[in-house]
Amino acid sequence: RHERRETRDETAAAGACCLFVFVCSVGVRAARRGATMSFVWVTGQNPALCSALVASKQWTGCHAKDKVLPWQIKTKYFEAVTHIRVLDLEELKRQAKEEGEGEGEGEGSNPSSVRLDPPQALVAVFDINDERTFVEAREALESTTLNESWFKGVEVRLLVATGATEAASLQAFEEQNESDGREVGKGETHWVAKAYDWCRDHCFEYVEANTEDEDLDTRLRLYEDPQGVKRIVEALECHRWPGSQMNMEALGGGGGEIKGVHEEEEDEEQEQGSAAPFPVEVETQSKQEEDMENFENLLAKLSSVRETSKQLPDDQRRELAEKMLLSIMDELGIQE
């Protein structure tokens, strides 16, 4: 139990910095012209649980009737549109193989089914009160998806335990083990703890949620970390989605206009083509160069802190991560 808590502590600061890295990376990487469709795959042994999760008010509030649902992401810093695709486990295995076998093939190469682009995010769902739902989801993922080359590009990986309550949660099960005199990690281990360890081994984030009780869902905690559907949405919002458009006002650019990267490039070309640029344009360009330099310096500092932290004890590493996070928030002008 303590080992799992330390693992979560080690990754907490990195997770909190995801949005910062996302926002800045959009500014330094050129977006591909002609946006492609992006997907979130939601899968599990019980498709009803998957649909209920997607339809939660804190996520989309809509049922995916055709198993593909457009989802507009709107945060303080950017806007994006992706598509949620609900798959049962058989569809997951079939789609995973088709992605691998059909890589590089043109549209219509498989008339019997619709082959979609590989997902940007994968959300696997199981019932915390039914071990079979986790076992079947795990076996389906291990037999196909995890072995496919395209899966390495799936940056957001979540394993969601639905039906969680204060009494039915990883923390509650482990505390019960301790009260029964069984040391965690030795002897009998609860199957939910094994699910958590599986997540760690395969780079998934473990999240507990309850789609039947919204109030309970918002109160869920795992070793003091917020859980629930809100955490799922938060993890997805931290991803750098294709075609994302930045909110320039929130980033300190002024004007409040939402622009994609290619639009900024076009504006820059028009400014450079002007015979007599206004002083304000020169000032803006200088400010952008200064911001970019500050960003590069901050990335270098992050890398240095990460290397330093590897040599520190757990308590000092967490303290250093907290100081670094506060420094990043100060750079962004975030007060809360």
Number of C-alpha atoms within 10 A of each C-alpha: 16 9 10 14 14 14 13 17 18 17 12 16 18 16 13 16 15 15 19 16 16 17 20 17 13 20 15 11 10 13 18 11 11 7 10 11 17 21 23 24 22 28 27 29 23 17 18 12 20 27 21 18 26 24 16 18 14 18 16 18 12 16 16 18 9 8 15 16 19 17 16 12 17 14 14 10 18 24 19 19 17 21 18 21 22 25 22 17 22 13 12 21 18 14 22 23 16 17 22 17 11 16 14 8 11 9 11 10 11 12 8 7 11 12 20 15 14 22 23 23 23 23 20 24 26 27 21 24 15 13 14 13 17 24 15 16 21 21 12 20 19 14 12 17 21 15 14 15 11 16 20 10 11 13 16 20 22 21 27 29 28 26 20 25 19 14 10 16 23 27 18 14 18 20 16 14 16 13 10 9 9 15 15 17 13 7 8 10 15 16 16 21 19 13 20 18 15 16 18 15 9 11 14 20 18 21 25 28 30 26 22 14 12 15 11 15 23 17 14 22 18 18 15 8 13 16 22 26 26 17 17 23 15 13 19 21 20 19 18 20 22 17 22 24 24 24 23 17 14 18 16 12 13 10 10 13 13 16 15 22 19 16 14 13 13 11 11 13 11 10 15 12 10 9 7 8 11 10 9 9 13 12 11 12 13 12 13 13 12 12 14 15 12 13 17 13 12 16 13 12 12 17 11 11 15 16 10 12 17 10 10 12 9 15 12 12 19 19 12 17 22 15 13 20 18 14 13 17 16 12 13 13 12 9 7 5
